[in-house]
Amino acid sequence: MSNNLKNQTSPYLLQHAENPVNWYPWCEEAFTKAKEENKPIFLSIGYSTCHWCHVMAHESFEDDRTAEILNRYFISIKVDREERPYIDSVYMSICQALTGSGGWPMSIFMTWDKKPFFAGTYFPADSRYGMISFSDLLTAIANEWRNNTEELLQSSEEIIKLLKNPQSVNKASSNDNLIEKAANIFSRIYDSVYGGFGSAQKFPTPHNLLFLMLYSKQNNEDNALEMAEKTLIQMRKGGIFDHIGYGFSRYSTDRYYLVPHFEKMLYDNALLIIAYTAAYSLTNNRVCLDTAEKTAEYILREMVSPDGGFYSAQDADSEGIEGRYYTFTLSEIINVLGVERGTHFAKAFDITSQGNFEGVNIPNLLKSNDLNTDFAEEIQRLYNYRKTRYRLHLDDKLLISWNSIMITALSMLYRASRNKKYLKAAQKAQEFIENSLCKGTQLYTSFRDGKHSDNGFLDDYAFYVTALIELYNSTLDYNYLEKGELFCRETVKRFADCENGGFYLSQADSTELFMNPKESYDGAIPSGNSVMAYNFVRLYQLTDKEEYKELAEKQIAFMSAQAQGYPAGYSMFLTAKLLCEAPPQHITIIIKNSSDLKEIRESLPFLANISIKCESKEFPLLNNQTTYYICKNHNCLPPTNTI
């Protein structure tokens, strides 16, 4: 029997549409019902490819006894965190404040007017490891609501008051040394043996690596580049990289990058394409370019909609077991490849009869010194075999922010590889956004089943501006740059805190909760505030317009104050700061013949500020031919006719 989620478009909500729990989507009907029936609300937030969301669903939400408790004493609401990032952000801050940690599934208990009084994440069906069972928790909260309502209401008011009065941050001075402090922190926590930072669990966090690479380039600091490059190579060798179907899993559960959490997210793969492409541009290491291209191959093969947009994620679980789709036994390898080639492949990819993960094997090259293995035919046969096993759940929701990151990645990869298929895919995805997720200057967060969501948030606008800037950098088509400027101004108009600096996550006039977050910390994805700092810097350097210079200065001042406590947590912002302090070379091109543009577009540098102008007294043609004027480090080089 279906519940109130049956007509939703979110894959996550539809996964719960047949639960015996009488779920509601986030809607006024649910809050009105809770008020009229004087019941607390149980809010469950997750996403469709989340392993522990699946576990809690199977253990509790599909259980008739647990559902009966929820239906009798609570109004239950399901939220897809990717579709409603504003709601997720607000309640995640509450969960972290109350418990010291957060994650998904997120479990929030609150009043009909959306004020929380208890928070947690996963709760097991039976009490274990010091954790209360979910049914016992529900019973306890129901009793408290019935007998001590006033205390719970007072508790919710105190929580709101705490969150509405955040700790003040110190003003940053012009000599705050945030960049050097961040580099020192990364150096201190770097794992020199296995790459990455800290111990298990290890998340890719590619924007940290981008910061280190740019820091190395601008300061001739080899250690920072070595940290980034070793980490990238170790990830490519490890099981976190899918050596059969390509692309990267969410994170490594161990220090070695061997055993991943097997779900694949669009944003991880997009950011990693950027990082590997940047590493190739600095080092000419072909492994980095090969990794970026193989990751792009995975995306273009398995994650593209007919309209050119990019799907959100693939699940970690198959047949109820995490990672089963991705692992092999030695006998499977021999049966598919034959004894001779199978034995050779198994030796190269660490596949044994004992297994390297719970009795089975995750293909990896951690024990190999040679990443240039010649197993293309074997990999294709194993890929085809693996596809016959089971169809992984695909979250086919299309998110504008994640699509924009992938457009940025493919644009950059095109400039490094000169392979036009990446640029064409990026351009088609931008056309999809324009047709399905954009109306005038209004952006929408997600699209699925022919329907788009409500108004977009800061991250949607910020990442889209970046995508448009990168499309300009790859095509020199001023239409992209003009659109980037248009949406940049719209972002300021909709989200800027003109009084205190920075940007709110949601528009002030669309805020429905008790607070409007101003996210600045760079987590798995760079924050919208960091990305806006980057956008302002790049737009000023590309257009030379004072408005972007002023906006960049204000945003850098705001973010510098935020980053004082732990600058390594603001690596995307620090990348923008590096680019501001030491701009890439500026190339002004004076075109003689429009036909010259084709050669120019096929020879663009990976990182530069390029503008095309008409011949003038300031910029005359040299030898009556297309001429290049290059400035770098506040010095202008003599004009030249060769790119």
N, C-alpha and C positions, 0 to 999 in steps of 0.2 A: 504494500500500500504506500503510495507516494505521500510525501509531506509538502510543505510550502516551498521547497526548493525546486520542484519539478519543472518550473518554467524559467529558471535562471539560465544564463549562458556560460557562467564560469565553470570550467571543468571540475574545479575543486568542490563547488557547491553541488554540482550534479552527481559527484561521487557519493554524496550523502542524501540524495533525494529519495532513496528507498529505505533509509534507516527507520527503525521504529520510533526514534526520537522525533517529536513534532517540531522540526527545525523551522525557523523563519530566516529569510535574508535580513540584512540590515534595512529596516523599513519602519515607518511611523506606526504601522499596524501593530507591530510587536511591542513597541514601547507603550502604546495606548492600552494594549491588552494587559501588560504587566501592571500598569497603574490601576486599571479597573479591577483586576483580580488580586491586587496587593501581593504580587509575587516578585522575588528577586529575578534578575536576568543572569543566565549563564551565557557568556560570550566566548565562542571558540574560534580562534584565528589560525589559519594555516595556509597551505598551498598544495596543489594536486600531486606533486612529485616528492613530497616530504615523507621520509621513511617512518618517523615516529608519529606523524599524523595518521599514517595507515595503521600503525600498531594500536594506537588509542581508539581508532575507529573500529577495528576488528574486536578489540577487547571489550569496549564499553558502549560505543554508539550503536553497534549492531546487536547488543545484548538486550533482550526483552526486559529483564529485571532492572537493569540500570536505566533503560529508557522509561520505564514506568515511574521511577523516582523523579527523573527529570521532568516528565510530562505532568506529574501531579504537583510538584512544588516550585517549578521554575518555568520561565519563558526562555527558550533556547534559541540563540542566534548564531548563524555561521557566517564568517567573513573570509574572503579570499584576500590575503595580505597584498598580493600583487595587483589586484584590481582596486583595492582601497588602501593605498599606502598611508594616507593621512590617519585613518583609524588605527592601523597597525602601529604607526609611529607613536601616537599618543599613549596607547595602552602598553606598548613595549616599554616606554619610559616609566610607566607605573610598575610594571612587572619587575624591572631592574631595580627601581627604588625600594620596592617591598621585599624582594628576595635576593638582591645582589647579582642576579643573572637573568638571562632571558633566552628565548628560543621558541621553536614551534614544534608541536602545537602550543599555542598560548591559551591559557584558561583564565578568564576574568569573570568575577562575580560582582555585579553592580546593581544600582537602583534603576528604576524606570526612567529617571532623568540622566542616565548614562554616567553616574558617578561611581567609581569602583570602591569596594571595601575589602576585596581579597583577590590575590593573583597568584598564578603559578604557571607551569608549562605542562609537561606530560605527567599524568597520574596513572599508576598501574591498576589493573582490575582487582588485584589482591595485594594486601600490604606486604612490602618486602623492602629490604635494604634501608629500613628506617623511613620509608615513604608510606603515607596513608593511602589506603585504597580509594579509588574514585567514588565508589558507592558510599563508603563511610564518610568521605568528605562531603558529599551531597547531603547526606542525612544530618551531619553536624551543622552545616550551614543552614539547612531548612529549619532545624530546631532553633538556632540562634535568631533567624529572621522572625520566627513565631514568638519567641520569648524575650528577645533583647533587640528589637528593631531600632530603638532610639540609639543604642550604643553603636550599632552598625552604621546608621546614618551619620552619627557624629564622627565615626572613623573615616567615612568617605569624605566628609568635609575637611578633615585634617589632612588627608592625602592630597586633595585638590589644592589646599592652601600651600602645602609644601612645594608642590610642583609649579605653582604659579609664582613662586618667589625663588627663582634659581640663584645659586651663588654668583656673586659678582666676579668679573674677571678683571685682571689688572690691565691697564693700558700698556700697549707694547711700545717700546721706544724704537727709534730708527736704527739703533744698534743692538737689536734683540738677539742676533745670532741664531735665529730659529733654524736656518738651513744647516749650519754646522752642528747644532745640537741634535737635530734629527739624524744626520749622517752618523754622528757618534753613537746614538742609541742603536741604530741598525748594526753598526760595527760590533757593539757590545753584545747584542743578542744573536748575532749571526752564528749559524751552525757551520763551522768551517769544514767539517767532515762530510756532511750529507747535504749541505745547501739549505736554504730557507732560514727561518728565524724562529728561535725558541725551540721547544721540543714538540711532541705530538699534542694536539692536532696541528697540522700545518695547512693553512689556507694559501692559495696562490697569491692573492692581493697584488695583482700586476702593477697597480699604480705606485706601490712602494718601489718596485724594480725600475719603473720609468723614472721616478725621482732620482734614484741612485745612478742610473745611466746618464741622465742629463747633468747631474752634479759632477760626475766623473769627467764628462766632456768639457764642461766649463771651467773646471778647476785642475785639470790634468791629474786627477786623483785615481790611480789605478785600482786601489783597494775597493772602491765603490763599484766599479765596473766588474771586477772579479766576483764580488758577492752576487751581483745580479746575474752574470753569465753562468756561474756555477749552479745557481738555483734553477735557472731556466733549463740547463742541460740535464740536471738531476731529475726535474719534473718530466722531461721528454723521455728519459730512460725508464722512469718508474711506471708503476701500474696506474697512477693517476691519469696517465695518457693511455688512451685506448689504442693499442698497437694493431688491432684488427680493423676497427671501424673508424678510428681517428677521433679527434676531439678530446677534451679534458673533463674528468669528473669533478665533483664539487670541491673536495679537499682530501688530504691524506690523513688517515687515522693514526699513522705511525710517523716516526722520525725520518724514515727512508724514502717516502713517497711511493711505497710499495702497495699498500692496501688503501684504496680510496673509499669515500662514501660515494657510491656509484652513480648518483643522479647527475645528469648533465644539464647545466643551466646556460641559456643563451648569453647572458652577460659575462660569465666567467670566460667563455670561449672567445667572445669579442674582445675583451680586455687583454686576454693572452695573445691573440693575434697581433694586437698593437704592440705588446711588450716584445714578442719575438721578432716582429718586423723592425722595431727600433734597435734591438740588439744586433740584427743583421746589418743595419745601416751604419752602426758604429764599428763592428768587428769583422764584417765580411764572412762571418762563420756560416757556412751553407746549411748547417744543421738547424740554425735558427730560422732561416728562410723556409727550409723544408718543413719544419714544424708548423710555422704559420700557414703554409699552403695546405698541408694535410688537415689542419684544423678547419680551414676555410672549405676544403673539400667535404668534410663531414657536414658542415652547416649547409652548403649548397645541395648536398645529396639528400639530407634527411630533415632539414628544418625550415624549408622554404614553402610558403603557401602558393597556390596558383596565381595570386595577384602580386607576388614578389615580396610580401612581408615575411618576417621571420617568427617562427613559433617560439614558445617560451622555454620549454624544458622537456626532457625525457626522464622517465621514472627510474629509480634505483632498484625497485622490486620487480621480480618476475616469478610467477607461480608462488607468490607469498614469501619468497626468500630474496633478501637483498643481494644483488650481485650475481645471481645465478645465470643470468643471460650472458655475462661477460667472462665467465670462468670455464676452464677446460680440464679434463683428465688427460693423462698421457695417452691412454688407449683411444680417446676421441681424435687426438692429433694424428696418431698413426693410421687410424681408419680413414680419415679424410685425405691425408697427404701421401699415404703409403709409407712403408718401413724406412726406406732410405732418406727421402726428403723430410719425412715426419721426424725421424731421429735427429737429423741435422737442425731442423727448425726448433725442436724441443730443447736441444742443447743451447742454442743461441738465446732463446727466450725464457730460460729458467723453468722449464716444464718437466716435472719428475713424477714418478709413480707415487711418492709420498705427498706431493703437493706443497705449495708455499702459502696456502690460505685455506684453513679448515678442510684439508684433505683434497682440495682441488687446486687449480693453478690460475694465477693472474699473469698473463704474458707480460714480460718486462725485460729490459736490457741493463738492469742495475749491475750485473756481474760482467758486463761486456765493455770493452774499451773502444769498440767500433760500432758507431751508430749508422754507418753506411751499409747496412745489411741488404743483400740482394735476395729478398724474399717476396717480391711483388706478386708473383703468381700464387704462392702459398697463402699469402694474406688475403688475396681475392677469394680463393677457394674456401678459406675459413670464414670469411665474411659472409659468403653465400650460404654456407652451412649454418652459421649462427642465426641467420635470418629465418631459417625454417623452424627454429626452436619455439619461438614465442614472440608475440608482438608487444613490444614495450609500450606502456601508456605514454601518450604524447599530450602534453598540455599545449593545445593548439590555439590558445589565446595569443593575440598579437599586441604587445605593449609598445607604445611609442618610444618610451625612454630606452628600452633594451634594443629595439630596432635601430634607434639612432646611434647607439654605441656600435652596433654591427656595421652600420653605414660608414661610420668613422673608421672602423678597423679595415674594411674592404677598400676604402679609398686610400688609406695609407699603404696597404699591401699592394695595391696597383702601382703606386709610385716606386715601390721597392722591387717589384717583380716585372713590371711592364706587361703583365698579363691583363688584357682588356676585359676578360670575363668578370674580374673582381669589380672593376669600375661599373660595368653594365649592371651587375647585381645590386650594387650600391645605389645606382641611379633608379633602378626599378623599384627598390624598396622606398626610396624617397617619394616616388610617384604614388606608391601605395599609401603612404602617410598623407600625402596631399589629397588623395581621393577619398580616403576612408576615415582618417583620424584628424581632419582639419576642416574648419569652416571659417573662412576669412582669417582672422588672427586667433580664433578659438581652437585650441588643441584638446583632444580627448585621450584619456589614459589608455584605454584598451578597446579591442575590436574582436568580435567573434560571432559567428553565425549570422552575419549580415547586420549586426547591431554594434554601435559604439557605446562606451560608458558615458558617465557624466563628465563635467569639466576637468581639465587636466590640472596637474600640480607643478610645483617648481621644477622638479627633476625632468618632467616631460618637456618643458620649454628649454631648460638649460642644455640638456643633451641634444635636443633637436637643433639648437643654434650651433653647437659644436659640429654636428653632422653636416650642416650647410656650409660651414667654414671649410671643412675638409673636402667637401665636394668641389668647392671653388679652388682649393689648393691643387686638386687633381685635374681640373678641367680649364681653369682660368675663365670660366663662364660667369660673368658678373651677375647673372640672374640669381645664382646661388648666394653670392655675397650680399646682394640687396635683400634677399629673403632672410638671410642670417641677421642682418641689421634690423629688419622689421620685427622679427620675433624677439630679438634682444631688447628692443625698446618696449615691446609688449610685456616681456618678463619683468622689467623694471616697473612698469605701470601696474601690473597685477600683484606682485609679490614683495616689492621692496619695503623695508621698514625705514622710511625716510628720516625718522627721528633718531633711531639708535643704530642704524646700519644693518647690513645683512639682508637676507631674504627669508620670508616665512614659507613654510611648506605649502600652505593652502592660501587662497585668496581670502582677504579679511571678510568680504561680504558673503562667502560661502562656508564659513566656519560654523560647524554645528556642535562642536564639543566645547569643553570648558577651557581649552588652551589651543594655541596655534604654534606648533613646534617651529623652531628655527634651527634646522639640523646643519651642523658644520663639520662633524667628525667624519672622516673617510673610513667607512666600514668595508664590507665586501664590494660595494660600489662607491665610487667617489660621491661626496655629498653635492647637492645642488648648489650650495654656497661656494664650494671649491671650484666647481665647474664654471660658475659665473665669473669668478676671478680669472680663470683661464680665458673665457670668452672675451672679457673686456680687454685683456692684454693683447690677444690675437687681433681683435678688431681694430684696436688703436694702431697696431703695427702694420696692418694691411691697408687701413684707410687714412691714417694720420689725422683723424678727427679728434678734436679736443674733448668732446663729450665722453669718449671712451677712455681717454687718459684720466679724466676726473673720476669716472666710475671705477676704473681699475684702482686708483689710489685709495678711494674710500673703501672698496671691498678688501683690498690687501690690508688696510689698517684694521678693519673689523676682524678679519680672519687671523691676523697676527695676535690680536688680543685673545681670541678663542684658543689659539694653539700654544699658549705659554706653558700650560701644565705638562703637555706631552706632545711635542711637535711632530714626532714620528707618526702620530695618528692623523696627520693632516698633509699627507704626501702629495696629493693632487694639488692642493693649494700651494704647497712649496714648489711644485713644478711650475705653476703659473708665476710665482715670485721669481724663480730663476730666469724664466723667459723674459720677465719684465726688466730685471737687472742686467741681463746680458742677452739682448735680442738676437735671434738668428740673422744671418746675412739678409739684406734687403736687395732684391733684384728688380730694377726698373727696366722694362723692355719697351723699346721704341720700334714698332713694327713698320717695316718697309712694304711688304706684301702680305696680304691675309693668308696666303698659302704657307707662309713661314710658321703659322700657328701650329700646324700639324706636327712639325718637327719639335717645336718647343714643348708641346703637351706630352710628347713621348720621351722627353729628356728632363722632366722636372725633378729637382732635388727633393729628398725626403722631408727635410725641414728647412723652410725658407719663407720669407715674406715677399710675395711677387705681385707686382702691379704692371699693367700695360698702359702706356700713354702715347699720345700723339707727339709727333716731332715738334719741338719748340726751341726757343733760344736757350732755355735751361738744359734741354735734352735734345741736342741735334743728332742727326744720323751720322755715323762714322762711315766714310767711304760709300755713302749713299746706299747702305745696306742696313738690315735689321741690326739694332745695336743694344748691347746689354751694359747697364750701369750697375755696379755692385758695390754696396757699402757694408762694412762689418767692423765691429768694435770701434765705432765712431770714426772710421776712416773710409774714404771712397777710393776705389781702385780706378785705374784708367779704363775708359770705355773699350769694349771689344765686340767683334762681330761673330765670335764663336761661343756657343753655349757651354 
